[in-house]
Amino acid sequence: MTATAHAPRLPLTRDRVLQAAIAYADKAGVEALSMRRLGQELGVEAMSLYNHIANKEDLLDGMVDVIVQEIEEPASTGDWKTILRARILSARQALLRHPWASAVMVTRTNMTPTMMRYMDSVIGILRRGGFSIDLAHHTIHVLGSRMLGFAQELYDDTEALEASPEIAAIMLKQMADEYPHITELAMEISHDEGSIVGTGCDDLFEFEFALDLILDGLERSLERT
C-alpha cells in the first residue's frame, strides 16, 4: 500500500495570524473580524490563536503595526519638507490599501514599539532639517493623525454621500433656507470616492491641500527661528 503524501501544514505564527486578520478586514471589514472567524480563515481552532495573540486588542495593535511597517522609509537625501511630505503620503497610500485602518488607529491607547519607531523617524526628519526641540514638538501636534496618513474630520457625512439623488434633493431643499452657505457648498463640491480614507471629504486633493498648507507654515516658522 502506498502512503499518501500530505503537504506539511504551515506553522501558526504571530505574523501569519496578523496577515490573515488584515486580509479578512480588507475583504469583510474590521467590524466582522472575530477570533472565531479568524480561526476559520486559518483552518485552526480559535483557541490556538491565543498562543500568538493575547486578545482582540492585541490583535488590533498588531494589525496596525503591520500597516505602519508598510510605510516606505524616507529618502536619505533632500530637504526636510520633501522628505516629510513623501513619508506622509506613503502613509496615506498604506491606508488607501486598508480603508478600515484609520478607524482602528484612533482607538489605540498603547504606543507600540513599531509606532514609537515611526514617530521617532518623523521627529528625526525635523531635527535633521534644523527644527528645534520646541518647534518639532509643536509640529507633531499640528500634524496629528496626518503623520499616519489620515485626517480626523469634524463630522461624518457618510450618510449624505450615500443618500439617493431623490433623498439628497429633499435634504438640500430643507436646508437651503436655514443654512444657505452649507447648502451652497454641498451643491458645488464633489467627492473622489476612490481616494477616501474612512469617511467624509478626506479625498486625496483635500489631504494634500491641508498637508501643503501645514508644511508651508512650518517652513516659515523654521526660517524665523
C-alpha positions in Angstrom: 0.0 0.0 0.0 1.4 3.4 -1.0 1.2 6.1 1.6 -0.5 9.2 0.6 1.8 12.3 0.7 0.4 15.2 2.5 1.7 18.8 2.2 3.0 19.9 5.6 0.7 22.4 7.4 2.2 25.9 7.7 3.1 26.6 11.3 0.9 29.2 13.0 2.9 32.3 13.9 2.0 35.8 15.1 2.9 37.3 11.7 0.7 34.7 9.9 -2.2 35.4 12.2 -1.8 39.2 11.7 -1.6 38.9 7.9 -4.7 36.8 7.8 -6.5 39.3 10.1 -5.6 42.1 7.8 -6.7 40.2 4.7 -10.0 39.4 6.3 -10.6 43.0 7.4 -9.7 44.2 3.8 -12.3 41.8 2.5 -15.1 41.9 5.0 -14.4 45.0 7.2 -12.8 45.1 10.6 -16.2 45.0 12.3 -16.8 41.5 11.0 -13.4 40.3 12.4 -13.5 38.0 15.4 -11.2 35.4 16.8 -13.6 32.6 15.7 -13.8 33.9 12.1 -10.0 34.4 12.0 -9.5 30.8 13.2 -11.8 29.6 10.4 -9.7 31.6 7.9 -6.6 29.9 9.1 -8.2 26.5 9.4 -7.5 26.2 13.2 -9.5 26.4 16.4 -9.9 29.9 17.7 -8.2 28.9 21.0 -5.0 28.2 19.0 -4.7 31.8 18.2 -4.2 32.7 21.8 -0.7 31.2 21.7 0.3 34.1 19.5 -2.3 36.8 20.2 -3.2 37.8 23.8 -6.7 39.2 23.0 -8.7 41.2 20.5 -6.9 44.5 21.5 -3.5 42.9 21.0 -4.7 41.7 17.6 -5.7 45.2 16.5 -2.5 46.6 17.8 -0.6 44.1 15.8 -2.6 44.8 12.7 -1.9 48.5 13.0 1.8 47.7 13.4 1.9 45.7 10.2 0.3 48.6 8.3 2.7 51.1 9.8 5.6 48.9 8.6 4.2 49.2 5.1 5.0 52.9 5.1 8.1 53.5 3.0 11.3 54.7 4.6 12.1 58.3 3.6 14.9 59.1 1.2 18.2 59.8 2.9 18.8 62.9 0.8 16.8 66.1 0.1 15.3 68.9 2.2 13.1 68.1 5.2 9.9 69.3 3.6 10.2 67.0 0.6 11.2 64.0 2.7 8.4 64.5 5.2 5.8 65.0 2.6 6.8 61.8 0.8 6.8 59.9 4.1 3.3 61.1 5.0 1.9 60.5 1.5 3.4 57.0 1.7 1.4 56.5 4.9 -1.7 57.6 3.1 -1.2 55.1 0.4 -0.9 52.4 3.0 -4.2 53.4 4.4 -5.8 53.5 1.0 -4.9 49.8 0.7 -6.6 49.2 4.1 -9.6 51.6 4.3 -10.6 50.3 7.8 -7.3 51.1 9.4 -7.8 54.8 10.3 -10.8 54.0 12.4 -8.8 51.4 14.3 -5.8 53.7 14.7 -7.9 56.4 16.5 -8.9 53.8 19.1 -5.4 52.6 20.0 -4.3 53.5 23.5 -0.9 51.7 23.5 2.1 53.2 21.9 3.8 50.0 20.5 7.5 49.9 19.7 6.6 49.9 16.0 4.6 53.1 16.4 7.4 54.6 18.5 9.9 53.9 15.8 7.7 55.6 13.2 7.2 58.7 15.4 10.9 58.8 16.1 11.7 58.7 12.4 9.3 61.7 11.8 10.9 63.7 14.6 14.3 62.7 13.2 13.4 64.3 9.8 12.5 67.5 11.5 15.6 67.6 13.7 17.9 67.0 10.8 16.1 69.7 8.9 17.0 72.2 11.6 13.9 72.2 13.8 14.5 73.0 17.4 13.1 70.6 20.0 10.3 73.1 20.8 9.3 73.6 17.1 9.5 69.8 16.5 7.2 69.3 19.5 4.6 71.8 18.1 4.9 70.2 14.6 3.9 66.8 16.0 0.8 68.3 17.5 0.0 70.3 14.3 0.3 67.2 12.0 -1.6 64.9 14.4 -3.1 62.0 12.6 -1.8 63.3 9.2 1.5 61.7 10.2 -0.2 58.4 9.7 -2.0 59.3 6.5 -5.5 60.4 7.5 -7.3 63.5 8.9 -10.0 63.3 11.6 -12.9 65.2 10.2 -15.2 67.5 12.2 -18.3 65.4 11.2 -19.1 62.2 9.3 -21.1 62.9 6.2 -21.2 59.3 5.0 -25.0 59.1 5.1 -25.3 62.2 3.0 -22.8 60.8 0.5 -24.7 57.5 0.3 -28.2 59.0 0.0 -30.1 58.5 -3.2 -30.4 61.6 -5.5 -34.1 62.0 -4.6 -33.4 61.9 -0.8 -30.4 64.2 -1.2 -32.5 66.7 -3.1 -35.1 66.8 -0.4 -32.4 67.2 2.3 -30.9 70.2 0.4 -34.3 71.8 -0.1 -35.0 71.6 3.6 -31.6 73.0 4.5 -31.5 75.8 1.9 -33.4 78.4 3.9 -31.9 77.7 7.3 -28.3 77.0 6.2 -27.7 78.8 2.9 -23.9 78.7 2.9 -23.7 75.0 3.8 -26.2 74.2 1.1 -24.2 76.2 -1.5 -21.1 74.3 -0.6 -22.8 70.9 -0.6 -24.2 71.6 -4.1 -20.9 72.6 -5.5 -18.4 70.2 -4.0 -17.6 66.8 -5.4 -16.0 63.7 -3.8 -13.4 61.4 -5.2 -14.8 58.2 -3.9 -11.8 56.2 -4.8 -9.4 58.1 -2.5 -11.5 58.4 0.6 -9.8 57.1 3.8 -12.6 56.2 6.2 -15.4 58.6 5.5 -16.2 62.2 4.7 -14.5 64.7 2.4 -11.0 63.5 3.1 -10.1 62.7 -0.6 -6.6 63.0 -1.9 -6.8 66.6 -3.0 -8.1 67.8 0.3 -5.4 65.8 2.2 -2.6 67.1 0.1 -4.0 70.7 0.2 -4.0 70.7 4.0 -0.7 69.0 4.3 1.0 71.5 2.0 -0.5 74.4 4.0 0.9 72.9 7.2 4.4 72.3 5.6 4.5 75.8 4.1 3.6 77.3 7.5 6.2 75.2 9.3 8.8 76.2 6.7 8.1 79.9 7.5 8.3 79.2 11.2 11.7 77.4 10.7 13.0 80.4 8.8 12.0 82.8 11.6 13.9 80.7 14.1 
